[in-house]
Amino acid sequence: MIESQLDESKKKWKKVFLLLILVLLTSFILSISLGSVQIPFSFIVNHFIGSSDNEVWSNIIQNFRIPKTLTSILAGSALAISGLQMQTLFRNPLAGPFILGISSGAGLGVALVIFLGFWLGGFIEMTGIGRNWLLVGAAGLGSFIVLSVVLIASFRIRSGVSLLIIGLMFGSAVSALVSILQYFSQAENIQAYVIWTFGSLGSLSWGELNVMMPVIMVSLIFSFLLSKSLNALLLGENYAESLGLNLKRARMLIIINTSLLAGTVTAFCGPIAFIGLAVPHIARMLFNTGNHLLLTPLVILLGSILLIVFDIFAQLPGMQETLPINAVTSLFGAPFVIWLILRKSNLNYSF
Amino acid sequence: MNRLIFGIIILIGACSGPQREKSTVSTIEEVQYAKGFHFESEGDQRYLVVDEPWPKATKSKKYLLNGVPKRIVCTSTSHLPFFEMLDAEESVIGFPNLNYISSAVFIERANAGLLTDLGPDGSMNMELLLGINPDAVVAFDMGGESKTLAKIEEAGIPVYYNSDFLEQSPLGRAEWIKFFGALLNKEKKADSIFSEIAKEYNRLKELAGAVKNKPTILSGVVYGDTWFLPGGNNWAATFFKNAGGAYLWDADTTSGWLELSFEAVYEKGNDAEFWIGTSTLNTMVEMEGQDERYATFRAFKNGEVYNYNKKIGPNGGYDFFESGYSRPDLVLSDLIKTLHPELLPEYETVYFQNIK
């Protein structure tokens, strides 16, 4: 009897994953077809077959829409996984990828480059590094420094809550430094920084994607390997230890993995809000599971789909204007989550 | 707005100092291009009226012109050239954040200690301001400055609101020299400087207007996911048109800035002949470093990319944004030289240059 139930459940999950993959493919195609510039669908098909007669449109598809959609997939899945693992690690539904101060660290790096840019100007030109890479490097370095401090703290502290609070405090202190920098800066620089905080999916070139993609891919694969430790952590730290889990090691690996995911995305796309916090909840609510072996792929798929769809909204297809991605994720995402919670009347999963 | 201009200017004799120009009873030129201010007279009194002191203001501000302030604080670098043109540099005694200034004259005065930095922290420091005891503050209020300015007025220092940034036409903006002329009691000088500038501007406009071939122009750069470029009624767009160019977003009616997606700009602008105004990107290497997709534009491939970075102040400020507003004739000459070099063979550009 158990076997038949297992079979049934396997079938059910197969269906779910198949459906999600189909939705992902559809949104991928939609995202490539829709944008400020109206390109007929037949042209897009022709482009992929390799016979296109409009160089401008081909260029738009090849260099704007495909990189943007791939970025959405990578960023969406990375942030969602990062959020899922943080929520489980701290057994806190309000945790997200940036809870340990990753985005504040990245923000400080970017702020330093933007606000001190003029004095560094000559140096930057000498090194021949493009500005985009400089921002990516600064954001990555900023998150790395924050991560290292949190990791050192994690060796000394047993309690997850204490670590969480240390992360929060560290994040606030770093944000305060950014405020001071902003206060002393010229308007154009403040604008440049504010625009960075809006997040951006469309500014990545293939060169940047070629770096971002392998890092995220490796981390995502590693996330599957962490699923069992995460399942054990759901039972509570003491219980997990009694199951034979090396708590400190597991915690360290999870922090490194989530920070790598969130830090890389933040470095390339800026701090993208909402996805990391909300997608794990959406996945748990829609599919009624707390098992990370299932949640990990679910969250990857849902995160990618949602970010692609939000990006389509942000492009306001048919209009030349666009909205910042961060505004769209929260504006359309929050009502969705509220609706889900009201429909379920309460969250029936616990940490 | 109804502009009451009375032909007679009455000299307010009581305060005439030794350096003051003798204003004779004469007819005064009407404010021609600027839409944001005018003059009014009531009996012996003459007033300077700023119609829209801040964006969307409901009431105008009326200033009685009596006495010449000798200790002035001004808050925008774009006001400084007017003082220079009117030979009144010595009236300016304070400025918030001296690092923003590009003008050599004012930097020299600052180094000599004649100009007090009122906002080393980026905003106006009230205590420092009261400390230098100014008798007028010339300020702009784009919406965020009103609190500080209200406080200054409360302290008994008259605040002259300058809303030149609301002007849409290049000559309208430059005509605000008359605002400073009235304030400093150098109206005749201001009038004659402005009419020279307007004459030259209109001559150049006619010169370029006669050209048949109007090259297409693209402007701005992308920040994040958004390409910022001047709207069709923007100050910059007017220059492009008057310089004999065809700005690609000419049909647009916004006077502010457009925020478009990269692909929308790419579709329309990839074939533009000129790319003018690239913000803080000063070399083609920097541009490609920020976004390699810039290199697919025709203007980029042909090396026809120009920026207003020829004159940069010692602190990194673009002089274009400081003195460009007061010299529309020079800006227009630069653009004509860029688009139609054959029209001005001898001319050497001041602000714009071809970036490498």
Contacts between the chains, C-beta under 8 A, distances in Angstrom:
chain1	res1	chain2	res2	distance
A	35	B	261	7.0
A	35	B	263	5.4
A	36	B	260	7.0
A	36	B	261	4.3
A	36	B	263	5.5
A	36	B	264	3.7
A	36	B	267	7.9
A	37	B	263	5.1
A	37	B	264	5.8
A	37	B	266	7.9
A	37	B	267	4.5
A	56	B	266	7.2
A	56	B	267	5.8
A	56	B	270	5.8
A	57	B	267	7.8
A	59	B	266	7.1
A	59	B	270	7.6
A	59	B	296	6.0
A	60	B	263	4.8
A	60	B	266	6.2
A	60	B	267	6.6
A	63	B	293	5.5
A	63	B	296	7.2
A	64	B	262	6.2
A	64	B	263	4.6
A	64	B	266	7.1
A	64	B	293	7.4
A	65	B	263	7.3
A	118	B	316	4.4
A	121	B	316	7.7
A	125	B	283	7.5
A	125	B	285	7.7
A	125	B	286	7.4
A	128	B	285	7.5
A	129	B	289	7.1
A	130	B	286	7.7
A	130	B	288	6.9
A	130	B	289	2.5
A	130	B	290	6.4
A	131	B	286	6.5
A	131	B	289	5.1
A	131	B	290	4.5
A	132	B	289	6.5
A	132	B	290	5.6
A	132	B	291	6.7
A	133	B	289	7.3
A	183	B	121	6.5
A	183	B	122	5.9
A	183	B	123	7.9
A	184	B	121	6.2
A	184	B	122	5.3
A	185	B	122	6.8
A	186	B	100	6.9
A	186	B	122	7.8
A	188	B	279	7.9
A	188	B	280	7.0
A	191	B	223	7.5
A	192	B	223	6.3
A	195	B	223	4.7
A	195	B	224	4.3
A	195	B	226	7.2
A	196	B	224	6.6
A	198	B	224	5.8
A	198	B	225	8.0
A	199	B	224	7.6
A	200	B	224	4.1
A	200	B	225	4.5
A	201	B	225	6.8
A	202	B	225	4.4
A	202	B	261	7.2
A	202	B	262	6.2
A	203	B	222	6.9
A	203	B	224	6.1
A	203	B	225	5.9
A	203	B	262	7.8
A	203	B	291	6.6
A	205	B	291	6.6
A	205	B	292	4.9
A	205	B	293	6.5
A	207	B	292	6.6
A	270	B	224	7.2
A	314	B	225	7.9
A	315	B	261	6.5
A	320	B	258	7.7
A	320	B	260	4.7
A	320	B	261	6.6
A	320	B	264	4.2
A	321	B	258	7.9
A	321	B	259	5.9
A	321	B	260	6.3
A	321	B	261	7.3
A	322	B	225	5.9
A	322	B	226	6.1
A	322	B	259	7.2
A	322	B	260	7.4
A	322	B	261	4.4
A	324	B	224	7.2
A	324	B	225	7.2
A	324	B	226	7.7
A	325	B	225	7.0
